[in-house]
Amino acid sequence: MFIEHRTYAIQPGKLQEYLNVYGEFGWEAHSNHTPCKGHYYTEAGAMNRVISLWQYDSLADRAERGKQLRADPRWQDAFAKIAPLVMDIQSNLLLPSPFWSPASSSDK
């Protein structure tokens, strides 16, 4: 299992538009294909950023889910609307540390 940590740099002044469009047209399709473990936007620091965390079982799982997502007409429609608002995407694949597991974490 790993988490894909994606950071989207949104055009200045377009963050709220991105959130509205993605929320209305993209969120359901995207989250139906891959479990989302978190979806955030920045309020301080590096501005105009959207951060999402997606869980995968393996690289093969990621590739297959991506293929299915790109074939989904709902995503194709959403992508056409949101892509012009995105300036850059960074993706990091995060592996769990050997001493930690989601079952061992707690909200204290």
N, C-alpha and C positions, 0 to 999 in steps of 0.2 A: 504494500500500500504506500502511496505517496500523495502529496498535495502539490498541485500546480498553483503557484502564486503568480498571478498576472497583474501587472500594473499598466493601465491605459493612461496615456497623456492626452487630455482633451484640449481642443482649441480654446484659447482664452475667451472667456465670456460665454462659452457653450456648455458648461458643465450641467446646468439645470436642464437644458434642452436634451443633452445626452441621457440624463437620468430619466426624464419623462419618456423619451422615445424608446429607450431600452426597456424601461418598466412596462410600457404599454405593448410593445411589439416583440421584444426579444427575450425577456426574462422567462416566460413560460416555456418557450421552445428550448432555450438553453438549459434551464434547470431540469426539464423533463429528460434530457439526454445524459446529464452528468450531475451527481450530487454536489451541491454547493455548500461549502462549510463556512462561508462568510462572504459578504459583499459590502464594501465600504467606499466612502469618498473622503478626500482630505479637506480639512477645515483650516489647518495650519501647516507650516512647513512647505514641502513641495506642493504647490497649488495645482488645481485642475487635474487631479489624479483620481482614478477609480481603481480600486484593488479588489480582486475576486480570488477566492480560494476554492479549487475544484479537486475532488477526491477521485483517484483512480487506483485500480488494483495492480496495474502493470503498464509498461509502455505499450504493449499490444492492446490493452483495454483502452488506453487513451487514444490510440490511433483509430480503433473501431468506433468509439463514441464520437470522435471528431468526424469521421466519415459519415456516420448516421446523421449528425447534426447538420453538416453541410448539404446533405440530401433532403433535409426537411424544408418544404416550401415556406413554412412559417418563418424559419431562420433566414432563408434566402431573402424574403421580403424585409425582415428586420435588419439584416446586414446591409442591405442597400440604403437603408435610412440612417444607420448609425456610423457606418464606415467613414463617411465624409467628415464626421465630427472628431475622429481619432487621428492624432498626429503621430503617435508611437505606441508600441506595445513591447513590454519586457516580460519575459516568462522565466520563472525559476521553478525547478522541480525540487521539492523539499522532501527529504527522507526522514522518517522518525529516528530520533536518537535511540541507541540500543537500550537505554535505561528507562525510556518513557513509552507509554502506550495510552491511547485515548481513554481506555477503561480506567487507568490509574490517575487521570487528571481529575481535579475537583475545583469547584468554584468556591473559594474561601473569601 
